Amino acid sequence: SQQNVAEINGVTYYSLQSAVNAVPRDNTETTVTLLMDTSENITVQSNQNIVFNLQSYTLSWNASSAAITNNGTIKITSGTISQKSAYAAINNEGTGLIIMTGGSILSTGGRSAIYSRDAGSVEISGSAYLSSNASGFVDGLDRGTVMNKSGSLTITGGTIIGTSELGISNNGTLTLEDESGNGGIATSELNPLSKLVINNNKLFINGGNYVGLTGMVIYSSAEMEMNGGYISNNSASDSTSGIYLYAASSTVPTLKITDGLIEVNGSGTYTYGIYAETYQQSNYPYTYYYLTTVLSLLLFQMYLLLQLMYCLMHNLQFHFLDL
């Protein structure tokens, strides 16, 4: 006989997706409670507003899609979401909203725990725990445990771990602050194996404790504003700095600091609180190498021609191998 997998207000369902299908599409907040471990993938439609109470159970998936595809609003408060295939654990589509206050998202297939693909929003706080071995690129961006392509990402708590490369990859607007929103030391700490990369948009640090990162990198035309918080023992890129500003091509990143503390960053000979580097795009070395190579060949050909003419004029034999 079929087992009850999920429940809504006392009504049970044989799969988590069937419970999700029963949620109205009028933005009414509805709690879906998981009653046992289940292996399936689910899709949340637009105008659905779901609180996932996974309790101590696990939603796992190991196939060619995300474990959860969200087009509406979802809130994760407990339990575990485990993705083992080469897809994100959660894809946030369109203007979807993900609120994570607890529970765990584990992605071990080389992809993100959360990938917010469009103009949606992600909020991470409380005891939320996210970990992935994401690496490589997608849609022109570095993969990270949490990826924000063009929307809004706000982190006020939790733990984010990137065991291979990036903890956070942001191309939208990223705000890091303590849970009061007033600056200070947050409950969130990015894992020492993590790296935070801001590509072309904005980062606001209003508080928080960011210790032992392998990088806080601000690329291209990105903007960073620090109004509080603490950055220490970081090693951003090759600069061993707390914050690494990298101007790519004709674009220049912007950094504004009104409050906060940056100290004891990096190791080795050169250590900086803030390190800025320009990018010079020039083909000069390659052009120089090409021209000198062509010139050398022309001179050699002229030399051979002169030797041949000399031999002909003096009735001598010309041996190429004697040169």
N, C-alpha and C positions, 0 to 999 in steps of 0.2 A: 504494500500500500504506500501511497505517497505521503511524505512527511510535510508538516507545516514548516515552511522556511521563514516566513515573515508575517508580520501582524500590523494592522492599523485599527486602533480603537476596538480591539477585541475580535476583529474579523481576521481570519488567518488565510494565508495564500501559499501555494505550493512552490512558488519561486519569488525571488526578490523583484524581478521584472514585472511579474503579474501584480505585485503590490504597488509598484511604481505606476503601473498603468491605471490603477484605481484612484490615483491622486487627481483631484480636479485641476483643470487648467484655467483657474481664475485667480491665481496667486494666493490662495488660501494656504497658510502654513499647515502642513500635515506631517506628523511624525510616523516614520516607518521603522519598525523595530525588527532587527534580525534575531531569529530564534535558534539558529544553528549555523555552522560553517557551510558556505556554499561556494561553488565554482561556476560563475556565469558572468556575462557582461551585461550592463544595463544602459539604457538611454533615458535621460530626463528631458522632457519636452519643454518648449518655451511656455511661460506662464504657469509652470508647476513650481511649487515652493515646498521643498522636502527637507525635513530634519532626519538625518540617518542616525538612528541609535543602534549601532552595531553591537552594543554591549561588549562582551569579551570574545566575540566571534570574529571570523575572518571571511571577507569577500576576496576570493582569489581568482586569477585569470591567467591563462597561458596560451593565448592564440592571437590571431592577426587583427587585433583591435584594442582599444582602450578598455580597461575594466569598467570605467564610467565615462560616458559622453554626456556632458551637461550643456543644455541649452536654456535652462531656467535658473532656479536658485536652489542650491543645496548647502546644508550645514552638516558638518561631520563632528560628532562629539565624543565618539568612543570607538573601540574595536580596531580592526586592522584591515587595510586594503593592500593586497599583495599582487603585484604584476611581475611575471617572470618572462614575458615575451618582449620582443623588440618594438614595443609601443608604450606610450605614456600610460601611467596608471589612471590618470584622469585627464581627459581633454576638455578644456573649457571653450565652448564655441560661441560665436556671436557676442552678444552682450550678457552672457551668463555670469552668475555670481557664485563664487565658492567661499564659504566661511568655515574655517577649520579652527575649532577651539580645543580639541582633544583627539585622542586616537593616533594611529600610525598609518603612514603610507610608505610602503617599501617597494622599490622598483629595482629589479636585479637583471633586467634584460638589456642594459645599456641605454635606457631612455629615461625621461623625466618622471618624477612623481606627479607633478602637476605641470601641464603645458597650457597656458592661456593663450590661445591662438589668434584671437581677434581683439576687439575693444572691450572685452569683459573685465571683471574685477575679481581679485583674490585677496582675502583677509586671513592672516594666520596669527594666532594668539594662544594664550594659555599654555597647556601642556602638549600641544600638537607636536608630532615628531615625524619628520620627513627625511628619507634617505634614498639615495640612488647611486648607481655607478654610471650615470649618463656621461657620454663623451661624443665627440664629433660635432657635426653641424647639421642644422635643419632650417630651411627657409632663410638661409644666409646668416644664421645666428649660432653662436656656441650653445650646445646643449648644457643644461644644468638641472639640478634636482627640482628647482622651481624655475620655470621659464615664463617670462611675461613679454609677449611679442609687441603689443602696442596698447595694452590696456593699463589698468591700475593695480598695483601690488602694494599692500600695506602689511607690515610685519611688526607686531607689538609683543610677541612672545613666541615660545616654542623653540624647537631645535631643528636646524636644517643642515644636513650632512651631504657632501659630495665626495664619495670615496674615490672617484677617478679624476674628475676635473672640477667643474664648477658647482658651488652650492646654489648660487642664484645667478641667472642670466637675464638681464633686464634690458628691453628695448622700448619700454613704455615709461610710466611714472612709478617710481619706487619710493615708498616712505618707510623709514625705520625709526621707531620711537618706543619709549616705554609705555606701559599700559595705561598710565594716567594721561599720556599725551603731553606731558609738561617737561620732558627731558629727564635726565638722570640716568641711573643704571637700570636697564631693562632686565626682565627675566630671560630674554632670549640671548643666546650666544651661538654664533655660527661656529661650526666645528673646525678645529685646526686644519682639517683636510679640505675645507671648503674654499671656494674662491668666488668673490662677488664681482661681476662684470657689468658695467653700464655702457651700453653701446652708443645710442644716439638720442637719448631722451633725458629724463630728470631723476635725480636721487635727492631725497630730503632726509637728513638725519636729525631728528629732534630729540634724540636720547638713545640710550642703549649701550651695551657693553660688547665691543667687537674686538676680540682678543685672539691672537694666534692664527689669523687667516693666512693663506698663501697668496692673497691678493685682494686689494680693493682698487679696481682698475676703472678709470673713467676715460672712455674712448671718444674720438671723433668730435661731434658737436654736442656731446652730452653735457648736462648741467648738474652740479652737485652743490647743495646748500646744507651746511652743518650748523645747527642751532643748539647743539648740546650733544652729550654722549662722550664716549671714551673709546679711542682707537689705540691699541697697544700690541706690541710683539707681532706685527704683521710683516709680510715679506711680499710686496706687490711686484709681480713680474721680476725682471732682472735688476730692478732698482733697489730692492730690499727696503722699501718705503712703506709708510702707513697708507698713503694714497698715491697712486701713480696716474698722472695725467698724460695722455698720449694723443697728440694732434695728428690725425691721419689726413693726408693729402692737403686740401685747402681748408679743412675744418679745424676748429680749435675748441677744446672743452673749456668749461667755465667752472670755477670753484669759488664759493662764497662761504666764509666762516664767521659767524657772529658769537659763537660760544662753543665750549667743548674742550677736550684735551686729546692731544696726539703725542705719544711718547714711546721711547724705547722700541723702535721698529726696526726689523731686519737684523742681519748679522753679517760679520765679515768686515772688509775694509771700509766700504761705503754704506752708511746707514742714514736714512732721511725720514723726517716726518712726512714731507710732501716732496715728490719728485716729478718734474715735468720734462717731457721730451718731445721734440718736433720730428715730424716725418718729412724727409726730403725725397721727393720722387724725381729721380734724374736718371737718364739713360747714358750719362757721360762715360762711366767706366766701360760700358758695353760698346758704345760708339768708338771710344778711344781704342779699345782692343780690336775692333773690326777694322778701323782705318789703318792701324799699325800693321795688322796682318796683311791687308791688301797691298799696302806700300812695300812691305818686305817681299811679297811675291812678285810685284812689278820690277823691283830692283834686281831680283834674282833672274827674272826673264831677260832683262836688259844685259846682265852679265853674260848669260848664255849666248845671247845674240852677238855680243861683241867678240866673244871667244870664237864663235863660228866664223864671223867675218875675218878675224885675224888669221885663222887657219886657212881659209879659202885664198886670202891674199898672198900667203906665204907657202902655198901648196903643201900644207901640213894636214895630218889626220886629226880629227876631233873625236876625242873619247869622253863621253859624258861621265863615265865612272871614274875618270881620273881627276875630276873636280873635287 
